[in-house]
């Protein structure tokens, strides 16, 4: 095998691995609740953006992996510093986004329910 064949085989292997294991999605966050006037429920903040929470204020976010987290002010950071490349749980994100979209359209938010025996 010549060095040209080895290089071509290496490139083919890299292309295969990239196809099987795609690059991670961005680690954005979704605002679920906020006492910060500039941040509203449903705001999606990209991983390259910064957030600033004034003293006495807080936000609750959906992390990329589907966990929720509260962040209290005074706080300043880049979203990427909060998420640190966390993998995205697309199923949980879709569920939260669908729920928020329904609320914005005037739908009701149904939480947990309990059966009633008579």
N, C-alpha and C positions, 0 to 999 in steps of 0.2 A: 504494500500500500504506500502510495506517495504521500508527501506532506499535504498536497492539495486534497487528496481523498480523505485524509484524517480531519482536515479543517472542515470539509463539507459534511462529514459524518457528525462532527461536533456541533455544527450549526443546526443540522437536522434534529439532533438530540435536544438542543436548547429549545427549538420550536415545539417539539413534542411535549416537553416538560411544561413549557409556558401554557400550552393548550390544556393540559390536564390540571395544572395548578395555576389558575389565572391570578393576575396581580390582585392584591386585596383591594376591596372597595374603600372609598374614603371613609374616614371615621367621623362623620358628622354627628351632631347631637340634635335632639328635638325638644323644644321647651314644652313641658306639660303643665306647669303652673309658675306664676311669676308675680312678685311684688315690685319688680323693676318696670317702670313705665315703658322703657324702650324695648322690652322683650315681652311678647305676647304668646299665649298658648297657641301651639301649632307652628311657631317659628322654627325653621330648620337652620342651624348655624353650621357652616362648613368648617372643616378641620383646619383650614388656613386662616380663619377669622379669629379675632380676639373678643372675649367677653369681659365686661366690667360690671361688677355688682357693688353698688354703694353700701356704706355701712347701714346696718339695720334692715337691709333688704335681702331677699333670697329667691332662688329659682329651683324648680324641680325639673330634672331633665331625664330623657330617655337616652341611655348610652347605646353605642352601636351594638353591643351584645344583647340588648334587651332589658338590662337592669335599669332601675331608676336610681337617681342620686339627687340629694339636695345640696346646694352650694350656697353658703351664707356669705354676705358682704362684711367687710370690705374685701373684695377679691378681684384680681385682674390676671388673666391668663389667655394663652392661645388655646383653642379647642384641642389641637393636636397634643398639647401637654396634658390635657385631662384624659384623653382617650388612649394615647400612646399606641396607635396602630391596632386597636382592638378590632377583631373581626365582626362583621355585620351579621346580625340575625334577621334576615329579611322577613321571615314570618311574623316576628313580633313587631317589627317596624310597620309592616303593612297593616296589622291589626290596629295599632295606635293611630296611624294616619287615617284609616277608614273611620275609626271612632270619632276623631276630631273633625273630619270632613262632614260626618253626619250631624254632629253638634252645630257646626257652622251653618248647615242647611236648615236648622231648626228642629232636628230630630231629638228624641229623648235619649239620655244616657242611662242605660239600665245596668246596674251593678249586680252584685250577687243577690240571688233570691232564695227564699226558703219555702219549703212546702208547708202547707197548713193542713193539719188533720182535723176532722170534724167529729 
